[in-house]
Amino acid sequence: MTSPYTLLVDSLLMAFQLYAVLNPVSVIPTFMSLIGDRSRAEKAVAVRRASLYVVVLMAIFSILGGTMLKFLT
């Protein structure tokens, strides 16, 4: 049986690894240059849409990533 502490540590490590791979800080200037002249409401919609796309793509690659890598080798 896994202790809650181990689960918490593993979850935090995975979150940190995803943060390092996605590197959201480096994307901010590009994103802002693309939506800089839009209204506040349009910016909010763009942020929500981009976030949804990222979550969907991460889920797809998490599920199918191993299969894709096996196909390439």
Helices and strands as residue ranges (DSSP letters): H 4-22, H 24-35, H 40-72
